[in-house]
Amino acid sequence: MQPNCIKEASKSCLSSCWVKPLPHSSPPNSGTDPRQDFNSAILSSIQPNTYFTNHESLPSLQEMFTSLNNAIPSYSNTVLADHIRALEYSHLANHVCLDYTGHGLFSYSQLYGSVPYSETASSSSSAADAAPFFDISYSSENLNSYLINRSCQESEFQRLVRKRIMRYMNVFEEDYWLVFTANQSTAFKLLADAYPFHSNQELLTMYDYENEAVQAMIESSKKRGARAQSAVFSWPNLRVNSGKLRKVIVKKSKPKNRGLFVFPLQSRMSGSRYSYQWMNLARENGWHVLLDACALGAKDMETLGLSLFQPDFLICSFFKIFGQNPSGFCSLFIKKSTVPLLNPSSTTMGIVSITPALTTNNDPKSLPLPLLTSEIVEMGSKEIEFRGLDHADRLGLILISVRVRCLVNWLVNALLSLQHPHSGKGQALVTILGPRIMLDRGPAIAFNVHDWKGERVDPNLVQKLAGRNNVSLTIGFLENVWLKSEKKKKKKKMRRKKKGGLWAASIWVGMMNNFEDVYKVWRFVAKFLDADFMEKERWRYTAIDQSTVEV
């Protein structure tokens, strides 16, 4: 049973601003369901039963933007994000970035202000490398020793970074230790090496897509005697099979220490969201819980009461600048009461320290400190400005949630409105894999493009052509999915389900994306309505003496 305080908070948010409700809460007692109101509004932003069969005849950006604002007036209240983007993230004007998740620490304007104009004009990526804001140094220290000695070894600079990260994540120092790791895969493997799988032998994961970090954990845990298994998902909406998952979590025999339950609040690939109550159910049945927050959007941690759900571990990624090479680090939070159960002899190279990137103003070939206006100084003695995190704090949970929900659901609706011409049966161009238009869907969309015969276009090709059109998206493998198959038996077709998966394209909408970004994605995908689009792309790149790339 869900605590009343959570239910009431959920009702308030849902009725006032369409912010993500906590699971299983009832809609406000106002006679209407805000979920249905939202879905209807999104559908009306593109007229229902309207299909587009010609990519050259799509409505203009301004027409579509006006329709969205008319359908959902609250979207216009998110204009502050547009102002911040124009002032602080000018590099996003010519390229659509929808290919990775995580939290940006700094803004592009911080980089621009610290690098000579000639360098930024010639290569923004090289400029980003030249002004790294911080460096990382690796340690092979044992995890337990690191936690014990951290207080005396930690620099003032890293202390400030740690405090800002914990404040942003809404995690309290009295409850959790924070360990910085090189990346997400390292964080998962570090925990797998330290967790006592010799006594707590179960490893249960809950992902509808192939995740390299989770795979690293599975491989490491199996070497130490763990029994690994995964939740399964239905096709094509990718909902978790609640019955099967519950049976795995709740077994008749109830050992005191079951194992580790790895739980993401939402899918990075499909945008499917999962009930917080799975964490409670797992804890009640002897599991330790790892909350994977890497796919959460900005400020989403504010909707999670850690004091109520109390995950034993939490992982989240941070990168330097949104829209740049996403180099950065990962944060592994360990509940202090859980530390004694960790393996004291495990050692890994994954732990890192965050150190200031020191340069001098006296050397004309060197760059000034990204965050200061002075000679070489001790960075730890100054306040560090994490302008990317500051922007998320300034926008706040409500504004970000309204903005992202509108954009991602509008794009789902727009993609579904594309239909091949002269296909006889109204062949859809796009298949959405996962939730369609939903108030409480996540900001990711998994999809596949199909030709006029219904054949799937290779997602690798979709990604490649998107890049040529200044759109960055990602691809991934959807797995642990129960697919339907047919089997002939005594002259009858018998339908059954089998576990499988397939590749798909995916995008992620964040707080710094705008309507023009999702509109450009729509226009790009619509080009596949032209049966000769791929062949035209091949000839176009050959004609301008580019190296030939197979399409």
C-alpha positions in Angstrom: 0.0 0.0 0.0 1.4 3.4 -1.0 1.9 6.0 1.8 -0.8 8.7 1.9 1.9 11.4 1.8 3.1 10.1 -1.6 -0.4 9.9 -3.0 -1.3 13.4 -2.0 1.9 14.8 -3.4 1.2 13.0 -6.6 -2.3 14.3 -6.9 -1.2 17.9 -6.4 1.6 17.7 -9.0 -0.6 15.9 -11.6 -3.5 18.3 -11.4 -1.5 21.5 -11.3 1.3 21.0 -13.8 1.2 17.6 -15.4 4.4 16.6 -13.6 5.2 12.9 -13.4 2.9 11.3 -10.8 4.2 8.7 -8.4 2.9 5.3 -9.4 -0.6 4.0 -8.7 -1.9 7.3 -7.5 -5.5 8.3 -8.3 -6.2 11.4 -10.5 -7.6 14.4 -8.8 -11.3 14.2 -8.0 -12.2 16.9 -10.5 -14.4 14.9 -12.9 -11.7 14.7 -15.6 -8.5 12.7 -16.0 -5.5 14.9 -16.7 -3.8 12.1 -18.5 -6.7 11.9 -21.0 -6.8 15.7 -21.3 -3.1 15.8 -22.1 -3.3 13.0 -24.6 -6.2 14.8 -26.4 -4.3 18.0 -26.4 -1.3 16.4 -28.0 -3.4 14.7 -30.6 -5.1 18.0 -31.5 -1.7 19.6 -32.1 -1.7 17.7 -35.4 -5.3 17.1 -36.6 -6.5 13.6 -35.7 -6.6 11.2 -38.7 -4.3 13.5 -40.6 -1.5 11.7 -42.4 1.5 13.1 -44.3 2.7 11.2 -47.3 5.1 13.8 -48.9 8.1 15.1 -47.0 8.1 18.2 -49.2 4.6 19.1 -48.1 4.9 19.1 -44.3 3.6 22.1 -42.5 6.2 24.7 -41.6 8.0 25.0 -38.3 6.0 28.1 -37.4 2.6 26.4 -38.2 3.4 23.4 -36.1 4.8 25.5 -33.2 1.6 27.6 -33.2 -0.5 24.5 -33.2 1.4 23.1 -30.2 1.0 26.3 -28.2 -2.7 26.5 -29.1 -3.2 22.9 -28.0 -1.1 23.1 -24.8 -0.9 26.8 -23.6 1.3 25.8 -20.7 4.2 25.1 -23.1 4.6 28.8 -23.6 5.4 29.1 -19.9 8.7 27.3 -20.6 10.2 30.1 -22.6 12.8 30.7 -19.9 14.6 27.5 -21.2 14.7 29.0 -24.7 16.3 32.2 -23.3 18.9 30.2 -21.4 19.7 28.1 -24.5 20.1 31.2 -26.7 22.5 32.9 -24.2 24.4 29.9 -22.8 24.3 27.1 -25.5 24.7 28.9 -28.8 26.5 25.8 -30.3 23.1 24.0 -30.4 21.7 26.3 -33.1 22.9 24.2 -36.0 23.0 20.7 -34.7 20.3 18.6 -33.0 21.7 16.7 -30.0 19.4 13.8 -29.0 21.9 11.0 -28.6 23.0 10.8 -24.9 21.7 11.2 -21.4 23.3 12.6 -18.2 23.6 15.9 -16.5 25.7 18.7 -17.9 27.9 20.4 -15.4 28.8 23.6 -17.3 27.4 25.7 -20.1 29.0 26.4 -23.5 29.2 30.1 -22.7 31.6 29.2 -19.9 33.8 27.5 -22.4 33.4 30.2 -25.0 34.4 32.9 -22.5 37.6 31.0 -21.6 38.8 30.2 -25.2 40.1 32.7 -27.8 37.5 33.3 -30.5 39.8 32.0 -33.3 39.9 28.6 -31.6 36.2 28.3 -31.0 35.5 29.4 -34.6 37.8 26.8 -36.0 36.8 23.9 -33.9 34.4 23.8 -31.0 35.3 20.2 -30.2 39.0 21.0 -30.0 38.2 24.1 -27.8 36.3 21.8 -25.5 39.3 19.6 -25.1 41.6 22.6 -24.6 39.5 23.9 -21.7 38.5 20.7 -19.7 37.3 22.5 -16.6 38.7 19.6 -14.5 40.9 16.5 -14.8 40.6 13.1 -13.3 43.2 10.9 -11.8 42.9 7.1 -11.4 43.3 5.1 -8.2 43.7 1.4 -7.7 42.7 1.7 -4.0 40.4 -0.8 -2.3 36.8 0.6 -2.1 36.5 0.2 1.6 39.9 1.8 2.2 39.0 4.6 -0.1 35.8 5.3 1.9 37.7 5.2 5.2 40.5 7.4 4.1 38.6 9.8 1.9 38.1 12.5 4.6 41.8 12.9 5.0 42.8 12.5 1.3 40.1 14.5 -0.4 41.1 17.9 -1.8 39.1 21.0 -1.2 38.3 21.1 -5.0 36.8 17.6 -4.9 35.0 18.3 -1.7 33.2 21.3 -3.5 32.4 19.1 -6.5 31.0 16.4 -4.3 28.9 18.7 -2.3 27.4 20.3 -5.4 26.7 16.9 -7.0 25.0 15.7 -3.8 22.9 18.8 -3.5 21.8 18.5 -7.1 20.9 14.9 -6.7 19.0 15.6 -3.5 21.2 13.1 -1.6 22.2 13.8 2.0 25.8 13.3 3.3 24.7 11.8 6.5 23.1 8.9 4.6 25.4 8.2 1.6 29.0 8.1 0.6 29.8 9.4 -2.9 32.5 7.7 -5.0 33.6 9.1 -8.4 34.2 6.6 -11.1 35.5 7.0 -14.7 32.2 6.1 -16.3 29.0 4.2 -15.9 30.4 0.8 -16.8 33.2 1.2 -14.2 30.7 2.1 -11.5 28.6 -1.0 -12.2 31.7 -3.3 -12.3 33.1 -1.7 -9.2 29.9 -2.5 -7.3 29.8 -6.0 -8.7 33.3 -6.7 -7.5 32.5 -5.4 -4.0 29.1 -6.9 -3.5 29.0 -10.2 -1.5 27.6 -12.5 -4.2 29.2 -15.5 -2.4 26.4 -15.2 0.2 23.8 -13.1 -1.6 23.8 -15.0 -4.9 20.9 -13.5 -6.9 21.3 -10.7 -9.4 18.1 -9.4 -10.9 18.1 -6.6 -13.6 15.3 -4.7 -15.2 16.3 -3.4 -18.6 14.4 -3.6 -22.0 17.6 -2.9 -23.9 21.2 -4.0 -23.9 23.3 -1.9 -21.5 27.1 -2.3 -21.6 27.4 -1.2 -17.9 24.8 -3.7 -16.8 26.5 -6.4 -18.9 29.8 -5.7 -17.2 28.1 -6.2 -13.9 26.5 -9.4 -14.9 29.8 -10.9 -16.3 31.7 -9.9 -13.1 29.0 -11.2 -10.8 28.8 -14.6 -12.6 32.5 -15.1 -12.0 31.9 -14.7 -8.3 29.0 -17.2 -8.3 26.0 -15.1 -8.9 22.8 -16.3 -10.6 21.8 -13.5 -13.0 18.3 -13.1 -14.5 16.3 -10.3 -16.0 12.8 -9.0 -16.0 10.9 -9.5 -19.3 8.8 -7.1 -21.4 5.8 -7.3 -23.6 5.8 -6.5 -27.3 5.6 -3.8 -28.7 4.7 -1.5 -25.8 7.6 -2.8 -23.8 5.7 -2.9 -20.5 7.3 -5.0 -17.8 5.7 -8.4 -17.2 4.6 -7.6 -13.7 3.5 -11.2 -12.9 6.8 -12.8 -13.8 8.9 -10.1 -12.1 6.9 -10.4 -8.9 7.4 -14.2 -8.8 11.2 -13.7 -9.1 11.3 -11.0 -6.3 8.9 -12.8 -4.0 9.8 -16.5 -3.6 8.2 -19.0 -1.3 11.6 -19.5 0.4 12.6 -16.2 1.9 16.3 -16.1 2.7 17.5 -13.3 4.9 19.8 -12.0 2.1 18.5 -12.6 -1.4 20.9 -10.6 -3.6 21.0 -7.4 -5.6 18.1 -5.9 -7.6 19.2 -3.4 -10.2 16.4 -1.0 -11.0 16.1 1.9 -13.4 13.2 4.2 -12.9 12.8 4.4 -16.7 14.2 3.0 -19.9 16.9 4.9 -21.7 15.8 3.4 -25.0 12.0 3.3 -25.0 10.9 5.8 -22.4 9.0 3.2 -20.4 8.6 4.2 -16.8 8.4 1.8 -13.9 6.7 1.9 -10.5 8.8 3.0 -7.5 7.1 0.3 -5.5 9.3 -2.4 -7.1 12.1 -1.1 -4.8 9.9 -1.5 -1.7 8.8 -5.0 -2.8 12.4 -6.0 -3.3 13.6 -4.6 0.0 10.7 -6.3 1.9 11.9 -9.6 0.4 15.5 -9.5 1.3 17.0 -7.8 -1.7 19.5 -4.9 -1.7 18.6 -2.3 -4.3 20.7 -0.5 -6.8 18.8 2.5 -8.3 20.2 3.3 -11.7 19.4 7.0 -12.1 21.5 7.5 -15.3 18.4 7.8 -17.4 16.6 10.3 -15.2 16.1 13.8 -16.5 17.1 17.1 -14.8 15.5 17.5 -11.4 13.8 14.1 -11.5 15.5 13.1 -8.2 13.2 15.6 -6.5 10.2 13.4 -7.1 12.0 10.5 -5.4 11.8 10.4 -1.6 15.1 8.6 -0.8 14.1 8.5 2.9 11.1 6.5 1.9 12.6 4.1 -0.7 16.2 4.0 0.7 18.1 2.3 -2.2 21.4 0.8 -1.0 23.2 2.1 -4.0 22.6 4.8 -6.6 24.5 5.5 -9.9 24.3 8.6 -12.0 26.4 10.1 -14.9 27.7 13.7 -15.3 29.3 15.2 -18.4 31.0 18.6 -19.0 28.8 20.4 -21.5 25.5 19.4 -23.2 26.0 19.1 -26.9 29.7 18.4 -26.7 31.7 15.2 -26.4 30.1 13.8 -23.3 33.3 13.2 -21.3 33.0 13.4 -17.6 32.5 11.0 -14.8 30.0 8.8 -13.0 28.8 9.0 -9.4 28.3 5.9 -7.2 26.4 6.6 -4.0 26.7 4.0 -1.3 24.4 4.0 1.7 26.5 4.2 4.8 24.7 1.4 6.6 25.4 -0.9 3.6 29.2 -0.4 3.6 30.1 -3.2 6.1 28.7 -5.9 3.8 31.1 -4.9 0.9 34.0 -7.2 0.1 37.0 -5.6 1.8 39.6 -7.2 -0.6 38.1 -6.0 -3.9 40.4 -3.7 -5.9 39.7 -1.9 -9.1 41.1 0.9 -11.3 37.7 2.5 -11.6 37.8 5.0 -8.7 38.9 8.5 -9.8 39.7 11.8 -8.1 38.5 15.1 -9.6 41.3 17.6 -9.8 41.4 21.2 -11.1 42.7 21.9 -14.6 45.4 24.5 -13.9 46.9 26.7 -16.6 48.7 30.1 -16.6 47.7 33.4 -18.1 51.4 34.3 -18.7 51.9 31.8 -21.5 50.0 33.0 -24.7 49.7 29.4 -25.8 47.9 28.3 -22.7 44.3 29.0 -21.8 43.0 30.7 -18.6 41.2 28.7 -16.0 37.7 28.1 -17.3 36.0 29.3 -14.2 38.4 32.1 -13.0 39.9 35.5 -14.1 43.3 35.3 -12.5 46.8 33.8 -12.4 47.4 30.2 -11.3 45.4 29.8 -8.1 44.4 27.1 -5.8 41.0 26.2 -7.3 39.7 24.7 -4.0 39.8 28.1 -2.4 37.3 29.6 -4.9 33.6 28.9 -5.4 33.1 26.6 -8.5 30.4 27.6 -10.9 28.5 24.7 -12.3 26.4 26.7 -14.6 24.8 23.7 -16.3 23.5 22.4 -12.9 22.5 26.0 -12.0 20.3 26.2 -15.1 18.5 23.1 -14.1 17.9 24.5 -10.6 16.7 27.8 -12.1 14.2 26.1 -14.4 13.0 23.7 -11.8 11.1 20.4 -11.9 7.7 21.7 -13.0 8.9 23.8 -16.0 11.3 21.1 -17.2 8.7 18.3 -16.9 6.1 20.3 -18.8 8.5 21.2 -21.6 10.0 17.7 -22.1 6.6 16.0 -21.9 5.2 18.3 -24.6 8.1 17.9 -26.9 8.5 14.1 -26.6 4.8 13.4 -27.0 4.4 15.9 -29.9 7.2 14.0 -31.7 5.6 10.6 -31.1 2.4 12.0 -32.6 4.2 13.6 -35.5 6.1 10.4 -36.4 2.9 8.3 -36.3 1.3 10.8 -38.8 3.8 9.8 -41.5 2.4 7.3 -44.0 3.8 5.9 -47.2 2.0 7.1 -50.4 0.3 4.5 -52.6 1.0 1.7 -50.1 -2.5 0.3 -50.5 -3.1 -0.5 -46.8 -1.8 2.7 -45.4 1.7 1.5 -44.6 3.1 3.6 -41.6 6.6 4.9 -42.1 7.5 4.6 -38.4 6.9 2.0 -35.7 7.1 3.3 -32.1 8.6 0.6 -29.8 7.5 1.3 -26.3 4.8 3.7 -25.0 3.1 6.0 -27.4 1.4 9.3 -26.4 1.3 9.2 -22.6 1.4 11.9 -19.9 3.8 9.9 -17.8 6.1 8.4 -20.4 9.8 9.0 -20.2 11.7 11.4 -22.6 13.1 8.6 -24.8 11.6 7.3 -28.0 12.6 4.0 -29.6 11.5 3.6 -33.2 12.1 1.9 -36.5 11.6 3.3 -40.0 10.0 1.1 -42.7 10.0 1.3 -46.5 6.8 1.2 -48.5 6.9 -2.6 -48.5 6.9 -2.7 -44.7 10.6 -3.8 -44.5 12.6 -2.3 -41.7 15.4 0.1 -42.6 18.6 -0.7 -40.9 18.9 1.5 -37.8 22.6 2.0 -38.4 21.7 3.6 -41.8 19.1 5.8 -40.1 21.7 7.0 -37.6 24.2 7.6 -40.4 21.8 9.6 -42.6 20.6 11.5 -39.5 24.2 12.6 -38.9 24.5 13.9 -42.4 21.3 16.0 -41.7 22.8 17.4 -38.5 20.7 15.3 -36.2 22.5 13.1 -33.6 20.5 10.1 -32.4 21.6 6.8 -31.0 20.8 3.1 -31.8 20.5 0.2 -29.4 19.4 -3.4 -29.0 16.0 -4.0 -27.4 16.2 -7.3 -25.5 14.4 -9.4 -22.9 11.2 -8.9 -25.0 8.5 -11.6 -25.5 7.9 -11.7 -29.2 5.0 -13.4 -30.9 5.9 -16.2 -33.4 3.8 -18.6 -35.4 4.2 -22.4 -35.6 2.3 -24.7 -37.8 0.8 -27.6 -36.0 -1.7 -30.0 -37.6 -2.5 -27.6 -40.4 -3.2 -24.8 -38.0 -1.1 -21.8 -37.1 -0.3 -21.8 -33.4 0.8 -18.5 -31.9 3.4 -18.5 -29.1 5.8 -16.2 -27.5 9.6 -16.4 -27.4 12.2 -14.2 -25.8 14.1 -12.1 -28.3 15.0 -8.6 -29.4 15.9 -6.3 -32.2 17.9 -3.2 -33.1 16.2 0.2 -33.1 16.9 3.9 -33.3 16.4 6.0 -30.2 16.3 9.7 -29.2 16.4 11.4 -25.9 14.8 14.8 -25.2 16.4 17.0 -22.5 15.7 20.3 -20.9 17.9 22.2 -23.4 16.2 20.8 -26.4 13.5 22.9 -28.0 10.6 22.6 -30.4 12.8 23.2 -33.5 14.9 20.2 -32.5 12.0 17.7 -32.5 10.6 19.4 -35.7 13.9 18.8 -37.5 13.8 15.1 -36.4 10.3 14.8 -37.9 11.4 16.4 -41.2 14.4 14.2 -41.4 12.5 11.0 -40.8 9.8 12.1 -43.3 12.5 12.0 -46.0 12.2 8.2 -46.0 8.8 8.7 -47.6 10.7 9.3 -50.7 11.4 5.8 -52.0 14.7 7.1 -53.6 15.9 9.0 -50.6 18.7 6.6 -49.7 19.9 6.3 -53.3 19.9 10.1 -53.7 22.1 10.4 -50.6 24.6 7.9 -52.0 24.9 9.8 -55.3 25.0 13.2 -53.5 28.1 12.2 -51.4 29.8 10.6 -54.4 29.3 13.7 -56.5 31.0 16.1 -54.1 34.0 13.8 -54.0 33.4 12.4 -50.5 34.6 9.0 -49.6 31.8 6.5 -50.5 29.9 5.1 -47.5 27.6 2.2 -48.1 24.0 2.9 -47.5 
